[in-house]
Amino acid sequence: MLCPDGGKWWQRNLLPATSLDNSIRTLEEAIARKPEGDTKRKMQSALRLIHSTMQSAQQRPPHEDTIASLTSIPAALIHVRPPTMQGTIGLDAAWTDALVQTPPRLPPELARRTRSWHFNLHEIPATELPALCYGVMIEHPEFERFNLRRLWRYVQEVSYRYHDNPFHSFRHAVDVTICTSFLTRAVQRQHERSFRNANLVVALIVAAMFHDTDHPGVMNSYLVKTRHPLALLYNEQSVLENHHVSTALALLEQPELNFMGGLPLEEQREMRGWMIDLVLATDVTTHVASLKEFVGAMSEHGTSGTGAGGTLPDTMVMKMVIKASDISNPARSLPIFEEWMRGIMQEFYAQGDAERSLGLPISMNCDRHTVSIPAAQVGFIKFLIMPLYNGLEEFVPELRSVVCSTLESNLAHFTVLAAQQKLVAVGCCGP
C-alpha cells in the first residue's frame, strides 16, 4: 500500500548512472586539457554546479528509502554529509548560492488572491506549487533577513519529499502554508505587538510548509497497529508528526539548503525548537488539551495579544494558528471544502480496505461500506473544528465575518444532508 509500484519509481525517473558518469568523466578530461585561465576556471565552476545538482537529485527520496523501509532514521538524514566535511561544504554552498535563480515575486493580482481566505489552490497546476509557496512566503517582510536562494532550494527539496496522495500531498502543504500566512497577518493586525519576532514568523510559516513531509497516506493508528518501524522508532507517540519534522529538519543539515545559515547558532536552535513544537502540535490527539489551555489562558488573562504588553505566549498562539490551518477545509467555501473532502475520504477508504484485508479493526470513518460522509463531517466540525475557530475568533474578532460564518454555513449544509440520509435509511429499512 505504501509503495504500490514495487519500489521501481526511481528506475523510471533517474537517468542511467553509467551514462551520467561517462559524460561527466569526458567533460572533466576536456577541462583538464584546457590551458589555465578564466575560461578554464568558469568551466570548472560549471562542473562543480553539475556535481551539486546531481547530488541534490540523488537526495530526492526514491520509494526504497522512504517510509515503507525506514528502520532507524529519517531518509533525509541518511544523505547528510559527515561533520568533518562541513568546512569545505560551506564554501560550496556559498558558491552555489550565486548560481541559484529564484522565482520572481508573485504578480500583484495573484498575491492579492492568495491573501484571501477562500483562495482555491486546486486551480493551480502541480508544477507551479513550489514557486507559489515560495512566493507566498516572501510576501512576508520577515523573510528578508534570510538566505532566499537557499529557501527556494529548500522549498523544492521538501516538495520532492511529498507523495502524490489524494489528500496529504504537497498541494495540502501549500494550502496550509497559505492559511497560516492569512491567520498570521490577522493576528498581527489585531494585536500590533504580537508576532513581531521575525524568526518566529518564519519558523511558523516554514513549519506549515513541511508539516506533512513524506506522509504515507495512512494515519498513526495504522502504523501502530501494523507495528511499522516508524511506530517502533517513536514509541507509538505522534509517529508521523515526529517523522515529518525529523525529515524536514534533516534536510536543513545540508548547508546549501539551510536558509537560516546566516543567523547565530543560538537563533537557529531556537527556530528549530519552534518548528518541532509546531509540527508535533498538529497531532490531532493533542487537540483537546491544547485548545483547553488556550481558552483557559484567554479566560484568565484576557485577549490583549502576545509579546510586549500582551498576556498570551507567542508560542501558544502559533500552535493554534498551525492547527487551525491544518484542519481549515471545513471553514472554506463549500466547493473548496468538498474538493478536499473527496481526497481525504479516498485516503480513509484505502486505509480501511488495507485494515480489512489484514484482519485489523477498521478505523473510524475508514469503512467505505458503512461510513456516512455527511454525518462524519458534522461530527468533525462540531467537536474539533468549531471549538478551535470559536477560540481563535475570540482572540482575533475579524475572523468572525470571513471564516467562522463560512464554517457555520457548511455545518448547516451537512447537517441537512445527514438528516436526509438518515431518513432515507429509515425508510428503506422500515416495514
KENULO-970941 format. One record per residue (C-alpha): x, z, y; chain; residue number from 1. Coordinates in steps of 0.25 Angstrom, whole numbers, plus 5000, padded with zeros to 4 digits. Each point is the difference from the previous one (the first is absolute). Layout:
BEGIN
@x->X; z->Z; y->Y; chaine->A; num->NUM;
...
This chain:
BEGIN
@x->5000; z->5000; y->5000; chaine->A; num->1;
@x->5011; z->5003; y->5010; chaine->A; num->2;
@x->5008; z->4988; y->4996; chaine->A; num->3;
@x->4990; z->4990; y->4996; chaine->A; num->4;
@x->5010; z->4988; y->4999; chaine->A; num->5;
@x->5009; z->5007; y->4990; chaine->A; num->6;
@x->5011; z->5002; y->5011; chaine->A; num->7;
@x->5003; z->4985; y->5002; chaine->A; num->8;
@x->4997; z->5000; y->5015; chaine->A; num->9;
@x->5015; z->5001; y->5003; chaine->A; num->10;
@x->5003; z->4988; y->4992; chaine->A; num->11;
@x->4990; z->4991; y->5007; chaine->A; num->12;
@x->5004; z->5005; y->5014; chaine->A; num->13;
@x->5015; z->5000; y->5000; chaine->A; num->14;
@x->5010; z->4988; y->5000; chaine->A; num->15;
@x->5009; z->5000; y->4987; chaine->A; num->16;
@x->5011; z->5009; y->5003; chaine->A; num->17;
@x->5011; z->4991; y->4994; chaine->A; num->18;
@x->4996; z->4989; y->5010; chaine->A; num->19;
@x->5001; z->5009; y->5012; chaine->A; num->20;
@x->5013; z->5006; y->4995; chaine->A; num->21;
@x->5006; z->4986; y->4999; chaine->A; num->22;
@x->4995; z->4995; y->5013; chaine->A; num->23;
@x->5006; z->5012; y->5007; chaine->A; num->24;
@x->5013; z->4999; y->4993; chaine->A; num->25;
@x->5001; z->4986; y->5005; chaine->A; num->26;
@x->4997; z->5004; y->5014; chaine->A; num->27;
@x->5011; z->5011; y->4999; chaine->A; num->28;
@x->5010; z->4990; y->4995; chaine->A; num->29;
@x->4997; z->4990; y->5011; chaine->A; num->30;
@x->5001; z->5011; y->5011; chaine->A; num->31;
@x->5013; z->5005; y->4994; chaine->A; num->32;
@x->5006; z->4986; y->5002; chaine->A; num->33;
@x->4996; z->5000; y->5015; chaine->A; num->34;
@x->5012; z->5003; y->5010; chaine->A; num->35;
@x->4999; z->5013; y->5007; chaine->A; num->36;
@x->4992; z->4999; y->5013; chaine->A; num->37;
@x->4986; z->5002; y->5006; chaine->A; num->38;
@x->4993; z->4990; y->4990; chaine->A; num->39;
@x->5005; z->5008; y->4988; chaine->A; num->40;
@x->4996; z->5013; y->5006; chaine->A; num->41;
@x->4986; z->4995; y->5002; chaine->A; num->42;
@x->4999; z->4995; y->4986; chaine->A; num->43;
@x->5005; z->5013; y->4995; chaine->A; num->44;
@x->4989; z->5007; y->5008; chaine->A; num->45;
@x->4990; z->4991; y->4994; chaine->A; num->46;
@x->5004; z->5002; y->4986; chaine->A; num->47;
@x->4999; z->5015; y->5002; chaine->A; num->48;
@x->4986; z->4998; y->5005; chaine->A; num->49;
@x->4997; z->4992; y->4987; chaine->A; num->50;
@x->5005; z->5012; y->4992; chaine->A; num->51;
@x->4992; z->5010; y->5008; chaine->A; num->52;
@x->4987; z->4991; y->4999; chaine->A; num->53;
@x->5002; z->4999; y->4985; chaine->A; num->54;
@x->5002; z->5015; y->4998; chaine->A; num->55;
@x->4988; z->5002; y->5008; chaine->A; num->56;
@x->4992; z->4990; y->4991; chaine->A; num->57;
@x->5005; z->5007; y->4987; chaine->A; num->58;
@x->4995; z->5013; y->5005; chaine->A; num->59;
@x->4986; z->4995; y->5000; chaine->A; num->60;
@x->4994; z->5007; y->4988; chaine->A; num->61;
@x->4998; z->4992; y->4988; chaine->A; num->62;
@x->4989; z->5006; y->4991; chaine->A; num->63;
@x->5011; z->5005; y->4991; chaine->A; num->64;
@x->5005; z->5010; y->5010; chaine->A; num->65;
@x->4986; z->5005; y->5006; chaine->A; num->66;
@x->4990; z->5010; y->4996; chaine->A; num->67;
@x->4998; z->4995; y->4985; chaine->A; num->68;
@x->5014; z->5003; y->4995; chaine->A; num->69;
@x->5005; z->5010; y->5010; chaine->A; num->70;
@x->5006; z->5012; y->4993; chaine->A; num->71;
@x->5008; z->5009; y->5010; chaine->A; num->72;
@x->5001; z->4995; y->5014; chaine->A; num->73;
@x->4993; z->4990; y->5010; chaine->A; num->74;
@x->5004; z->4986; y->4997; chaine->A; num->75;
@x->5004; z->4998; y->5015; chaine->A; num->76;
@x->5010; z->5011; y->4998; chaine->A; num->77;
@x->5007; z->4993; y->4989; chaine->A; num->78;
@x->5005; z->4990; y->5009; chaine->A; num->79;
@x->5006; z->5010; y->5011; chaine->A; num->80;
@x->5015; z->4997; y->5001; chaine->A; num->81;
@x->5010; z->5012; y->4997; chaine->A; num->82;
@x->5003; z->5009; y->5011; chaine->A; num->83;
@x->5014; z->4996; y->5000; chaine->A; num->84;
@x->4997; z->4987; y->5005; chaine->A; num->85;
@x->4992; z->5004; y->5012; chaine->A; num->86;
@x->5011; z->4998; y->5010; chaine->A; num->87;
@x->5001; z->4985; y->4997; chaine->A; num->88;
@x->4985; z->4998; y->4998; chaine->A; num->89;
@x->4998; z->5006; y->5014; chaine->A; num->90;
@x->5008; z->4989; y->5006; chaine->A; num->91;
@x->4993; z->4989; y->4991; chaine->A; num->92;
@x->4986; z->5006; y->5005; chaine->A; num->93;
@x->5004; z->4999; y->5015; chaine->A; num->94;
@x->5006; z->4986; y->4998; chaine->A; num->95;
@x->4987; z->4996; y->4993; chaine->A; num->96;
@x->4991; z->5006; y->5011; chaine->A; num->97;
@x->5005; z->4989; y->5009; chaine->A; num->98;
@x->4995; z->4989; y->4991; chaine->A; num->99;
@x->4986; z->5005; y->4997; chaine->A; num->100;
@x->4989; z->4993; y->5007; chaine->A; num->101;
@x->4988; z->5009; y->5003; chaine->A; num->102;
@x->4986; z->4994; y->5001; chaine->A; num->103;
@x->4995; z->4998; y->5015; chaine->A; num->104;
@x->4991; z->5011; y->5005; chaine->A; num->105;
@x->4985; z->4998; y->4997; chaine->A; num->106;
@x->4993; z->4990; y->5009; chaine->A; num->107;
@x->4992; z->5008; y->5010; chaine->A; num->108;
@x->4986; z->4996; y->4994; chaine->A; num->109;
@x->5005; z->5004; y->4986; chaine->A; num->110;
@x->5006; z->5013; y->5005; chaine->A; num->111;
@x->4987; z->5003; y->5007; chaine->A; num->112;
@x->4992; z->4998; y->4987; chaine->A; num->113;
@x->5009; z->5009; y->4992; chaine->A; num->114;
@x->4997; z->5011; y->5010; chaine->A; num->115;
@x->4985; z->4999; y->4996; chaine->A; num->116;
@x->4995; z->5009; y->4989; chaine->A; num->117;
@x->4992; z->4989; y->4994; chaine->A; num->118;
@x->5012; z->4990; y->4999; chaine->A; num->119;
@x->4998; z->4992; y->4987; chaine->A; num->120;
@x->5013; z->4999; y->4993; chaine->A; num->121;
@x->4994; z->4992; y->4989; chaine->A; num->122;
@x->5001; z->4988; y->5010; chaine->A; num->123;
@x->5015; z->5000; y->5000; chaine->A; num->124;
@x->5008; z->4992; y->4989; chaine->A; num->125;
@x->5008; z->5009; y->4991; chaine->A; num->126;
@x->5013; z->4993; y->5004; chaine->A; num->127;
@x->4998; z->5004; y->5015; chaine->A; num->128;
@x->4997; z->5015; y->4997; chaine->A; num->129;
@x->5015; z->5005; y->5001; chaine->A; num->130;
@x->5001; z->4994; y->5014; chaine->A; num->131;
@x->4987; z->5005; y->5004; chaine->A; num->132;
@x->5003; z->5014; y->4995; chaine->A; num->133;
@x->5014; z->5000; y->5008; chaine->A; num->134;
@x->4993; z->4995; y->5012; chaine->A; num->135;
@x->4989; z->5011; y->5000; chaine->A; num->136;
@x->5012; z->5010; y->4999; chaine->A; num->137;
@x->5008; z->4995; y->5011; chaine->A; num->138;
@x->4988; z->5000; y->5009; chaine->A; num->139;
@x->5002; z->5015; y->5001; chaine->A; num->140;
@x->5011; z->5003; y->5010; chaine->A; num->141;
@x->5006; z->5011; y->4991; chaine->A; num->142;
@x->5006; z->4989; y->4991; chaine->A; num->143;
@x->5009; z->4995; y->5012; chaine->A; num->144;
@x->5011; z->5010; y->4997; chaine->A; num->145;
@x->5002; z->4996; y->4985; chaine->A; num->146;
@x->5007; z->4988; y->4994; chaine->A; num->147;
@x->4989; z->4990; y->5000; chaine->A; num->148;
@x->5008; z->4990; y->4991; chaine->A; num->149;
@x->5001; z->5010; y->4989; chaine->A; num->150;
@x->4986; z->5004; y->5002; chaine->A; num->151;
@x->4996; z->4985; y->4997; chaine->A; num->152;
@x->5008; z->4999; y->4988; chaine->A; num->153;
@x->4995; z->5014; y->4995; chaine->A; num->154;
@x->4985; z->4995; y->5002; chaine->A; num->155;
@x->5004; z->4988; y->4992; chaine->A; num->156;
@x->5006; z->5008; y->4989; chaine->A; num->157;
@x->4989; z->5010; y->4999; chaine->A; num->158;
@x->4990; z->4988; y->4999; chaine->A; num->159;
@x->5007; z->4995; y->4988; chaine->A; num->160;
@x->4998; z->5013; y->4993; chaine->A; num->161;
@x->4985; z->4999; y->5001; chaine->A; num->162;
@x->4993; z->4993; y->4989; chaine->A; num->163;
@x->4988; z->4990; y->5000; chaine->A; num->164;
@x->4990; z->5011; y->4997; chaine->A; num->165;
@x->4985; z->4997; y->5003; chaine->A; num->166;
@x->5001; z->5012; y->5010; chaine->A; num->167;
@x->5013; z->5007; y->5000; chaine->A; num->168;
@x->5008; z->4989; y->5006; chaine->A; num->169;
@x->5009; z->4997; y->5012; chaine->A; num->170;
@x->4987; z->4996; y->5007; chaine->A; num->171;
@x->4994; z->5014; y->4998; chaine->A; num->172;
@x->5014; z->5006; y->5005; chaine->A; num->173;
@x->4999; z->4991; y->5013; chaine->A; num->174;
@x->4985; z->5004; y->5002; chaine->A; num->175;
@x->5004; z->5015; y->4999; chaine->A; num->176;
@x->5011; z->4997; y->5010; chaine->A; num->177;
@x->4991; z->4994; y->5010; chaine->A; num->178;
@x->4990; z->5011; y->4998; chaine->A; num->179;
@x->5011; z->5010; y->5002; chaine->A; num->180;
@x->5004; z->4993; y->5013; chaine->A; num->181;
@x->4986; z->5000; y->5005; chaine->A; num->182;
@x->4998; z->5015; y->4997; chaine->A; num->183;
@x->5014; z->5004; y->5006; chaine->A; num->184;
@x->4996; z->4993; y->5013; chaine->A; num->185;
@x->4987; z->5007; y->5000; chaine->A; num->186;
@x->5007; z->5014; y->4999; chaine->A; num->187;
@x->5010; z->4996; y->5011; chaine->A; num->188;
@x->4988; z->4996; y->5009; chaine->A; num->189;
@x->4992; z->5013; y->4997; chaine->A; num->190;
@x->5012; z->5009; y->5001; chaine->A; num->191;
@x->5011; z->4996; y->5009; chaine->A; num->192;
@x->5010; z->5009; y->4995; chaine->A; num->193;
@x->4997; z->4997; y->4985; chaine->A; num->194;
@x->5009; z->4991; y->4992; chaine->A; num->195;
@x->5011; z->4999; y->5011; chaine->A; num->196;
@x->5011; z->5001; y->4991; chaine->A; num->197;
@x->5004; z->4985; y->4997; chaine->A; num->198;
@x->5006; z->5003; y->4987; chaine->A; num->199;
@x->4988; z->5007; y->4995; chaine->A; num->200;
@x->4991; z->4988; y->5004; chaine->A; num->201;
@x->5010; z->4990; y->4993; chaine->A; num->202;
@x->5000; z->5009; y->4987; chaine->A; num->203;
@x->4985; z->5000; y->5000; chaine->A; num->204;
@x->4998; z->4985; y->5001; chaine->A; num->205;
@x->5011; z->4996; y->4991; chaine->A; num->206;
@x->4995; z->5010; y->4989; chaine->A; num->207;
@x->4986; z->4994; y->5001; chaine->A; num->208;
@x->5007; z->4986; y->4997; chaine->A; num->209;
@x->5007; z->5005; y->4988; chaine->A; num->210;
@x->4991; z->5011; y->4995; chaine->A; num->211;
@x->4996; z->4992; y->4987; chaine->A; num->212;
@x->5013; z->4993; y->4997; chaine->A; num->213;
@x->5001; z->4995; y->4986; chaine->A; num->214;
@x->4985; z->5004; y->4997; chaine->A; num->215;
@x->4997; z->4996; y->4985; chaine->A; num->216;
@x->4985; z->4999; y->5003; chaine->A; num->217;
@x->4996; z->5012; y->4992; chaine->A; num->218;
@x->4997; z->5015; y->5004; chaine->A; num->219;
@x->5009; z->5012; y->4998; chaine->A; num->220;
@x->4990; z->5005; y->4989; chaine->A; num->221;
@x->5003; z->4987; y->4992; chaine->A; num->222;
@x->5015; z->5003; y->5001; chaine->A; num->223;
@x->4998; z->5014; y->4996; chaine->A; num->224;
@x->4991; z->4997; y->4988; chaine->A; num->225;
@x->5009; z->4990; y->4995; chaine->A; num->226;
@x->5013; z->5008; y->5001; chaine->A; num->227;
@x->5006; z->4990; y->5009; chaine->A; num->228;
@x->5015; z->5002; y->5003; chaine->A; num->229;
@x->4996; z->5002; y->5015; chaine->A; num->230;
@x->4991; z->5011; y->4996; chaine->A; num->231;
@x->5011; z->5007; y->4993; chaine->A; num->232;
@x->5010; z->4998; y->5011; chaine->A; num->233;
@x->4991; z->5006; y->5010; chaine->A; num->234;
@x->4994; z->5011; y->4991; chaine->A; num->235;
@x->4986; z->4994; y->5002; chaine->A; num->236;
@x->4999; z->5004; y->5015; chaine->A; num->237;
@x->4997; z->4989; y->5010; chaine->A; num->238;
@x->5006; z->4990; y->4990; chaine->A; num->239;
@x->4998; z->4987; y->5008; chaine->A; num->240;
@x->5002; z->5006; y->5013; chaine->A; num->241;
@x->5014; z->5005; y->4996; chaine->A; num->242;
@x->5003; z->4987; y->4995; chaine->A; num->243;
@x->4996; z->4992; y->5012; chaine->A; num->244;
@x->5008; z->5008; y->5010; chaine->A; num->245;
@x->5012; z->5001; y->4991; chaine->A; num->246;
@x->5000; z->4985; y->4998; chaine->A; num->247;
@x->4998; z->4997; y->5015; chaine->A; num->248;
@x->5011; z->5011; y->5004; chaine->A; num->249;
@x->5010; z->4995; y->4990; chaine->A; num->250;
@x->4999; z->4986; y->5007; chaine->A; num->251;
@x->5005; z->5007; y->5013; chaine->A; num->252;
@x->5013; z->5004; y->4993; chaine->A; num->253;
@x->5004; z->4985; y->5001; chaine->A; num->254;
@x->5006; z->5000; y->5014; chaine->A; num->255;
@x->4995; z->4986; y->5003; chaine->A; num->256;
@x->4986; z->5006; y->4999; chaine->A; num->257;
@x->5002; z->5013; y->5007; chaine->A; num->258;
@x->4993; z->4998; y->5013; chaine->A; num->259;
@x->5003; z->5015; y->5003; chaine->A; num->260;
@x->5015; z->4998; y->4998; chaine->A; num->261;
@x->5003; z->5001; y->5015; chaine->A; num->262;
@x->4994; z->5014; y->5001; chaine->A; num->263;
@x->5007; z->5013; y->4998; chaine->A; num->264;
@x->5000; z->5004; y->4985; chaine->A; num->265;
@x->4991; z->5013; y->5003; chaine->A; num->266;
@x->4989; z->4991; y->5007; chaine->A; num->267;
@x->5001; z->4990; y->4988; chaine->A; num->268;
@x->4998; z->5012; y->4990; chaine->A; num->269;
@x->4988; z->5005; y->5008; chaine->A; num->270;
@x->4993; z->4987; y->5000; chaine->A; num->271;
@x->5002; z->4998; y->4985; chaine->A; num->272;
@x->4994; z->5014; y->4999; chaine->A; num->273;
@x->4988; z->4996; y->5008; chaine->A; num->274;
@x->4998; z->4987; y->4992; chaine->A; num->275;
@x->5001; z->5008; y->4987; chaine->A; num->276;
@x->4989; z->5010; y->5004; chaine->A; num->277;
@x->4991; z->4989; y->5005; chaine->A; num->278;
@x->5000; z->4991; y->4988; chaine->A; num->279;
@x->4998; z->5013; y->4991; chaine->A; num->280;
@x->4988; z->5003; y->5009; chaine->A; num->281;
@x->4993; z->4987; y->4995; chaine->A; num->282;
@x->4998; z->5006; y->4987; chaine->A; num->283;
@x->4985; z->5002; y->4999; chaine->A; num->284;
@x->5002; z->5013; y->4993; chaine->A; num->285;
@x->5005; z->5006; y->5013; chaine->A; num->286;
@x->4988; z->4995; y->5008; chaine->A; num->287;
@x->4991; z->5012; y->5000; chaine->A; num->288;
@x->5011; z->5011; y->5003; chaine->A; num->289;
@x->5007; z->4991; y->5011; chaine->A; num->290;
@x->4986; z->4998; y->5007; chaine->A; num->291;
@x->4997; z->5014; y->4999; chaine->A; num->292;
@x->5013; z->5004; y->5006; chaine->A; num->293;
@x->4998; z->4990; y->5011; chaine->A; num->294;
@x->4985; z->5004; y->5003; chaine->A; num->295;
@x->5004; z->5015; y->5000; chaine->A; num->296;
@x->5012; z->4998; y->5009; chaine->A; num->297;
@x->4990; z->4993; y->5010; chaine->A; num->298;
@x->4990; z->5011; y->4999; chaine->A; num->299;
@x->5010; z->5011; y->5002; chaine->A; num->300;
@x->5009; z->4993; y->5011; chaine->A; num->301;
@x->4991; z->4989; y->5006; chaine->A; num->302;
@x->5003; z->4985; y->5002; chaine->A; num->303;
@x->5009; z->5000; y->5012; chaine->A; num->304;
@x->5010; z->4991; y->4992; chaine->A; num->305;
@x->5014; z->5001; y->4995; chaine->A; num->306;
@x->5014; z->5001; y->5006; chaine->A; num->307;
@x->5003; z->5008; y->5013; chaine->A; num->308;
@x->4987; z->5007; y->5004; chaine->A; num->309;
@x->4993; z->4996; y->4987; chaine->A; num->310;
@x->4994; z->5009; y->4989; chaine->A; num->311;
@x->5002; z->4992; y->4988; chaine->A; num->312;
@x->5013; z->4996; y->4993; chaine->A; num->313;
@x->5003; z->4985; y->5001; chaine->A; num->314;
@x->5003; z->4999; y->4985; chaine->A; num->315;
@x->4986; z->5005; y->4997; chaine->A; num->316;
@x->4993; z->4990; y->5008; chaine->A; num->317;
@x->5010; z->4989; y->4995; chaine->A; num->318;
@x->4995; z->5003; y->4985; chaine->A; num->319;
@x->4985; z->4999; y->5005; chaine->A; num->320;
@x->5003; z->4986; y->5006; chaine->A; num->321;
@x->5007; z->4994; y->4988; chaine->A; num->322;
@x->4990; z->5006; y->4991; chaine->A; num->323;
@x->4988; z->4994; y->5008; chaine->A; num->324;
@x->5007; z->4987; y->5001; chaine->A; num->325;
@x->5003; z->4999; y->4985; chaine->A; num->326;
@x->4985; z->5002; y->4997; chaine->A; num->327;
@x->4994; z->4993; y->5012; chaine->A; num->328;
@x->4993; z->4989; y->4993; chaine->A; num->329;
@x->4986; z->5007; y->5000; chaine->A; num->330;
@x->5001; z->5001; y->5016; chaine->A; num->331;
@x->5003; z->4986; y->5002; chaine->A; num->332;
@x->4989; z->4989; y->5003; chaine->A; num->333;
@x->4992; z->4997; y->4987; chaine->A; num->334;
@x->5006; z->4987; y->4996; chaine->A; num->335;
@x->5014; z->5005; y->5001; chaine->A; num->336;
@x->4996; z->5013; y->4992; chaine->A; num->337;
@x->4994; z->4991; y->4989; chaine->A; num->338;
@x->5012; z->4991; y->4999; chaine->A; num->339;
@x->5009; z->5012; y->4998; chaine->A; num->340;
@x->4990; z->5007; y->4991; chaine->A; num->341;
@x->5000; z->4988; y->4990; chaine->A; num->342;
@x->5015; z->5001; y->4999; chaine->A; num->343;
@x->5000; z->5015; y->4997; chaine->A; num->344;
@x->4989; z->4998; y->4990; chaine->A; num->345;
@x->5008; z->4990; y->4992; chaine->A; num->346;
@x->5011; z->5009; y->4999; chaine->A; num->347;
@x->4991; z->5012; y->4996; chaine->A; num->348;
@x->4993; z->4991; y->4989; chaine->A; num->349;
@x->5014; z->4995; y->4995; chaine->A; num->350;
@x->5004; z->5014; y->4998; chaine->A; num->351;
@x->4987; z->5004; y->4993; chaine->A; num->352;
@x->5002; z->4988; y->4991; chaine->A; num->353;
@x->5014; z->5005; y->4996; chaine->A; num->354;
@x->4995; z->5014; y->4998; chaine->A; num->355;
@x->4989; z->4995; y->4991; chaine->A; num->356;
@x->5010; z->4992; y->4992; chaine->A; num->357;
@x->5009; z->5012; y->4998; chaine->A; num->358;
@x->4989; z->5009; y->4996; chaine->A; num->359;
@x->5002; z->5009; y->5013; chaine->A; num->360;
@x->4989; z->5006; y->5009; chaine->A; num->361;
@x->4996; z->4990; y->5010; chaine->A; num->362;
@x->5003; z->5005; y->5014; chaine->A; num->363;
@x->4989; z->5002; y->5010; chaine->A; num->364;
@x->4995; z->4986; y->5006; chaine->A; num->365;
@x->5008; z->4992; y->4991; chaine->A; num->366;
@x->4990; z->4997; y->4989; chaine->A; num->367;
@x->4995; z->4986; y->5003; chaine->A; num->368;
@x->4988; z->5002; y->4991; chaine->A; num->369;
@x->4994; z->5013; y->5007; chaine->A; num->370;
@x->5005; z->5001; y->5014; chaine->A; num->371;
@x->4990; z->4998; y->5012; chaine->A; num->372;
@x->5009; z->4995; y->5011; chaine->A; num->373;
@x->4990; z->5004; y->5011; chaine->A; num->374;
@x->4999; z->5014; y->4995; chaine->A; num->375;
@x->5015; z->5001; y->4998; chaine->A; num->376;
@x->5002; z->4996; y->5015; chaine->A; num->377;
@x->4989; z->5010; y->5004; chaine->A; num->378;
@x->5007; z->5011; y->4993; chaine->A; num->379;
@x->5014; z->4995; y->5005; chaine->A; num->380;
@x->4995; z->4999; y->5015; chaine->A; num->381;
@x->4992; z->5014; y->5000; chaine->A; num->382;
@x->5011; z->5008; y->4993; chaine->A; num->383;
@x->5013; z->4994; y->5004; chaine->A; num->384;
@x->4999; z->4991; y->5012; chaine->A; num->385;
@x->4989; z->5006; y->5009; chaine->A; num->386;
@x->5006; z->5014; y->5001; chaine->A; num->387;
@x->5014; z->4994; y->5003; chaine->A; num->388;
@x->4995; z->4991; y->5011; chaine->A; num->389;
@x->4991; z->5011; y->5006; chaine->A; num->390;
@x->5012; z->5008; y->5001; chaine->A; num->391;
@x->5008; z->4989; y->5007; chaine->A; num->392;
@x->4989; z->4997; y->5009; chaine->A; num->393;
@x->5000; z->5015; y->5005; chaine->A; num->394;
@x->5015; z->4998; y->5003; chaine->A; num->395;
@x->4998; z->4986; y->5006; chaine->A; num->396;
@x->4986; z->4998; y->5005; chaine->A; num->397;
@x->5002; z->4985; y->5003; chaine->A; num->398;
@x->4999; z->4998; y->4985; chaine->A; num->399;
@x->4985; z->5003; y->5001; chaine->A; num->400;
@x->4995; z->4987; y->5005; chaine->A; num->401;
@x->5009; z->4990; y->4992; chaine->A; num->402;
@x->5004; z->5007; y->4987; chaine->A; num->403;
@x->4990; z->5011; y->4997; chaine->A; num->404;
@x->4988; z->4992; y->5003; chaine->A; num->405;
@x->5004; z->4989; y->4991; chaine->A; num->406;
@x->5003; z->5010; y->4989; chaine->A; num->407;
@x->4986; z->5005; y->5002; chaine->A; num->408;
@x->4994; z->4986; y->4999; chaine->A; num->409;
@x->5007; z->4997; y->4987; chaine->A; num->410;
@x->4996; z->5013; y->4994; chaine->A; num->411;
@x->4985; z->4997; y->5003; chaine->A; num->412;
@x->5002; z->4986; y->4995; chaine->A; num->413;
@x->5005; z->5004; y->4986; chaine->A; num->414;
@x->4990; z->5012; y->5000; chaine->A; num->415;
@x->4989; z->4990; y->5000; chaine->A; num->416;
@x->5006; z->4991; y->4990; chaine->A; num->417;
@x->5003; z->5012; y->4990; chaine->A; num->418;
@x->4985; z->5004; y->5002; chaine->A; num->419;
@x->4995; z->4986; y->4997; chaine->A; num->420;
@x->5010; z->4999; y->4988; chaine->A; num->421;
@x->4995; z->5014; y->4994; chaine->A; num->422;
@x->4985; z->4995; y->5002; chaine->A; num->423;
@x->5003; z->4987; y->4992; chaine->A; num->424;
@x->5007; z->5008; y->4989; chaine->A; num->425;
@x->4988; z->5010; y->4999; chaine->A; num->426;
@x->4990; z->4988; y->5000; chaine->A; num->427;
@x->5008; z->4993; y->4989; chaine->A; num->428;
@x->5001; z->5013; y->4991; chaine->A; num->429;
@x->4986; z->5005; y->5003; chaine->A; num->430;
@x->4988; z->4998; y->4991; chaine->A; num->431;
